[in-house]
């Protein structure tokens, strides 16, 4: 990873730690699916046979059937102060792909962020992210018309003070996906924890692409 890319990813990690996931009007989220810092499934196996990487193409939509997510994707960049943008707090909540990470299906960790709640508007697009389990499917539709299909390998709920920066943003040798939101009990204007979903590209990406467009 280049020094520029590493700085950009570090900035993203910092913002995830500080973001309130919807602002001070957020409603309290349900209890987390796992104790802080405890994975709900074994960690991804880096040496397992991986699906063939896909060509770079910016993601435009995300579907997670197990929790009813079907959202367009915004493209998130960096603010002038070097922190990452987050999706706006609005009634029609959408998730966002962090544009300094690989596109879904490229080798490396592609990062998508979303709110758990959106202030006065209620539930956020990632409200039930902590309900995902190992093997659940995630489909990212790409701008070139294909779909990158992933299977969940791990779900973690971690204290923001112990955010696993290297696990989330560090280099990996296969195409992977990270979905990030807030979780756990309220803490001031935000939430104490982050919910992080880890997923790996599957070999049935082209089949899912044909069926979901």
Secondary structure, DSSP 8 states (H G I E B T S, - for coil): --HHHHHHHHHHHHHHHH--SS-TT-------SS-TTEESS----TTS----------EEEEEEGGGTEEEEEEEE-B-TTS-B------SS--EEEETTS--TTSSEEEEEE--SB-GGG-B-TTTTGGG--TT-EEEEEETTS-EEEEEEEEEEEEEGGG--HHHHHS--SSEEEEEEEEEEEEETTEEEEEEEEEEEE-TTHHHHHHHH-
